Amino acid sequence: MKNNLDRENLKEVILDFPRQFAAGAEAAGKIRIAGNFRSITVSGMGGSALPADVLDTLIDNSSYKKKIPVLINRNYSLNWEARAKSLNFFASYSGNTEETISDFSEALAKKIPCVCFASGGKLAELSLKNKIPLVVIPSGIQPRYALGYFIGAMFQVLENSHILKGELSSLLAIEKTLMAKVARYEIQGKKIATKIKNNTPIIYATDRLGALAKIWKIKINENAKTPAFWNVIPEMNHNEMVGFTLPQAKFIAIFLIDPQDHPQNIKRMKITAELLRKHGVKTEIIALERTSFMERFFSAVILGDWISYYLALSYGQDPTPVVMVENLKRKLA
């Protein structure tokens, strides 16, 4: 049942998330870029940059032997790596992200091999005008909730271009499993949201799952309209944890433990949680499921969606709009 606060029905978007993979792959169709590429560079900002972090994580943790580095560009210009034997992806859900358009204009001027991903806007317009391959991402939702479309589309292009092999089929294979679990994650997410309420959450994971911690942080920021932060283990043990000697606010530290994390890092997270509790910091340890890496990664994404969704409702917030971001864009224009 739709909640009155959820005016744009974000709940339905979360429930349908696993179906985005196939839709994204279909949108990419037969787009293929020929070349001997040493890396993939993804230019994007905000929710449209999340696919870059996830793409990097999935490739790094795949069984595919010929792994290719993913470079992430969040700026107004391309770095030198993006101009040297890299296949460039330009991702802007709205198609009007000014940093990404600036990057794409540079790529056009330098005739760099590239593909654009957008639901419309100026990026799509420039892509069509200059005959650059364009993947039209389905519109009507917030950029942070188009992750599945982007990943499905990017995997399709990379497989068409013989840069990856087999990863797309693995992605499409988890749709039914995730659809069967999504309601269970809703129940779990709602319970965790009640523990977070009235506390500032800090999400911790190992470096290999830093993208997941970042996604949870972003969803809490944009859905619940409240501060949230993230960091990685073991780095935080060498500096950040000391700051909790004198915590200046009410925090809750959430530790995401993956079954394939280094045993010493798992031990670190459990001990760190114990030390923080001694200083009055609430903690929550969440163990990811023992499934394929791809399945448990996206399972955890969905769990984070439900946590941020119900946290938003508990604060009386509509989880979809990001008014402050839109106000900034208007002032910059």
N, C-alpha and C positions, 0 to 999 in steps of 0.2 A: 504493500500500500504506500502511495506517495505521501510524504510528509508535507504539510503546508509551507514549511520553511524552504523546502527543496523545490523552488519555483520552476527550475529548468530540468527537473527530474534526473539529477545526477545519479540517483540510485539505479535507474535503468541502464545508464551508460556503464556503470561498474558491473552490473549483472551480465551485460553483453560483451564485456571486454575480450574474452577469449576468441570471439568470432572475428575480431579485427585482423588477426594474422592472415587469414585466407583472403579477406577483402583487400588488404594491402598488397598481397602478392598478385592478386588479379589486376589491381590498378597498375602495377608495374609492367604487366604483360610480357612482351618480348624485348624490352629495352636491353640493349647489350652494348657495352663499350669495349672496343678492342684495344689491347696494349699490354706491355710488360710492366705492370705497376708494382712498385715496392711498398706502397702503403695506401691507405684510404684516409682522406681528410674530410671530416664533416664540419661544416660551418653552420652554426645555429645559436640561438639564444633561448634562455628560459625553458619552457616546456618543449620547444622544438630542438633543444640541445640534449634532452634526456636520451633520445634514441642513440646519440653518439656514444654516451657513457655505457649504455646497455649493449650496443653492438660490440664495443671494445671488450666488455666483460664476457659476453657470450662466446666470442671468437677465442679469447684467451683461455677459456675453460672448456673449449670443445675438444673432441678427439681428432679433429682434422689435423693432419700432420703439417701441411703447408700453411702455418698461421701467418697472417699478415697484420702488421701494426695498424692501429686506428689512431689517427691524430685528430685532436678536437680543437677547433678554432672558435673562440668566443671573442671576436674583436672586429674592428672596422677594416682590417686588411689581412691578407694571407701571409703566413710565414713562409720562409724559404723552403721548408720541407713540403709544403703544399704545392709548391711550384716545381718540385723535382721528382718526377716519376710517381706522382700520386694521383689516384682517381679521386676527384673532388665531388662530394655531395653537398648541395646547398638546401638546408631544411628550414622552412618557415611556414608554419601552419597557416597563418593569416596571409602569407605572401607579401607582407608589408613591413617586416622587421628591418629597420634601417641598417643595422650592422651587417646583416646577411646580404642585403641588396648591394651594399658597398663591396663586400667580398666578391659577389658574383660579377659585378661590373669590372673588377680587377681581373677576374678569370677570363671574361670575354675579351678584354683588351690584350691579354697575354696568350689567348687561344689555348687555354688549359682544358684537358678532357674533363667533362663534368656532367652531372645529372641534377635536376632540380626536383624538389618535393614540396608541394604546396597545395592548399585547397583553392587558391585563386590569387588575387592581388597582383601587385607589381612584379613580383618574382615570376609568377606564371606568365604574365604579359611579356616580360623581357625574354623569357625562355622561348616562348612561341615565336616572337619576333626574330630571334637570332637562331632559330632552328636547333635549339638545345633540347635533348630529351627531358620530358616533364612527366612526373608521376603526380596525378591529381588525387590528393588525399581527400576522402569524404569530409564534408564540412558540417558545421552545426554543433560542435562541442568545443570545450576549452583545449588549447594546445597540449596541456599536461595529460589529457586523457586520449590523445591520439597515438600514444606510444606503440600500440599493437599494429596500427596501420603502417607507421613508419618502418618498424622492424620487419614486418612481412614484405613490404615493398623493397627495402634495402637488401634483404636476403635474396629476393627474386632477381634483382639487378646483378648482384654479385655472383649468383649461380649462373645466370645467363652469360655473364662475362668470364666464366671459368676461373673466378677468383676464390670461390668457395664451392664445396661439393657435399651434398647431403644434409646441410644444416637446415635448409628450408623444409625438407620433409620431416625432420625432427620437430621443428617448430609447429608445423601443421598437425602433427600427430598428437600434440598435447591438448588440443582444443576441447575434445570431449571430456577428458579427465578433469580439466579446469572447470568446465561448465558444471560437472557433477559435484564439485567441491565448493563452488562459490557461495552457496547458501550457508555452508558450515563455517566458512571464513567470516561471514557476516556476523554470526553469533559470537565467534571468538573476538572479532574486532570491536564489537559493541562493548564487551566486557573489559577489554584493555583500555578503551576510551574512557570508561568510568574511573580507571586508576590514574589516568593522565590528567584528568580535569583539574584545573586550578594549580597545575604545576607546569613548569617549562621543560619540555622533553628534549633530551639529547640522545641521539641515536648513535650507537657504536657498533661497528662490525670490523672484521679484518679487512686489509687493503683489497683483497680479491672481491669483496662484496661492498666496497665503498660506494659503488653506484646505487646499490639498494638502499643503504643508509641515507644517501642524498635524496633519493626519490621519496622516502618516508618524510624526511625533513621538509621537502618542497610541498608535498601534499598537505602536511599539517599547516604550513605557512598559508597556503592559498585557499584551502578548504575551511580550516578552523579560524583563519585570520588571527593567528597568534604566533609568537616567536617559537622557533625550534632550531636546533643546531645538530651537527653531526661531526664525527671524527672517526679515525681508524685506530685499531689496535695492531701492533703494540706502541705506536708513536705516542698516543695520549698518555701512556704510562710514564713517559719520560719528561712530561711537562704539564699537560692540562689537568691531570688528576690532582696535582698539588693545590690547584686553585680551589678545590673543594674542602680544603682545610678550614676556610672561612667563607662558605657559600653565602652570597648576598641576596639570594632569592630562593624560591621553592622550586627545586629541580626534581625531575625523574629521569634516571639513566636507563635507557633501554638497550640491552645487549642482544644482537642478532647472531646466534651461533650456528654455523654451518657444520654438518657432520664431517666434511672434508677439510675443515680448518686444521692447521698445524696443532697437534695436541698441546703444545706449550702455550699457544694463543688461546685455546679454549680454557686452559688452566688460568691464564692471565685474566680473562674476562670474569670468571667466577670469583677469583680473589679480589679483583678490582671492585666488583659489586659489593662484596663483603666489607671492604675498606670504606667505600662510600656510605654504606648504611650506618657505619659507626660515626659518621659525621652528619647524620640526619638527612641524607639524601635517599629518596625512595629509589628503588631499582626494580627492573622487570627483565627477566631472562627469557628470551624466546628462541626455542630450538627449531630450526628449519627441518622440513621433512626429509626422510631418506629416500629420495627419488632421483631421477636424472637431474643434473644441474639445471638444465633449462626449465624443467617443470617446477622444481622447488624455487627457483628464482622468481618466476612469474606468479607462483602461488603466494610468495611473500609480498610481491607487488600488490596483489589483490587484497591481502590481509591489511597492508598499510592503507589502501584506499578506504576500507571499511572503518579502520581506526580514525582516520582523519574526517571521514564523513560523519560518524556519530559524535566525534568531538565537536564538530561544527554545530550540529543540532543542539548539543548540550549547552553551547554558548549562545544559542538563539540566532545563529548565522545561516544565511543561505550559502551552501558550500560552493556554488558555481562561480559567481562573479568575482572579479579582482579589481575593484574600483580604484584602488590606489595606483595600480599599474596603468590603468587607462587614463587617469588624471595626469600622470607623468608624461605619457605619450602625447597628450594634448598640449602640454606646456612645452615639450621639445619641438613640436611641429612648427 
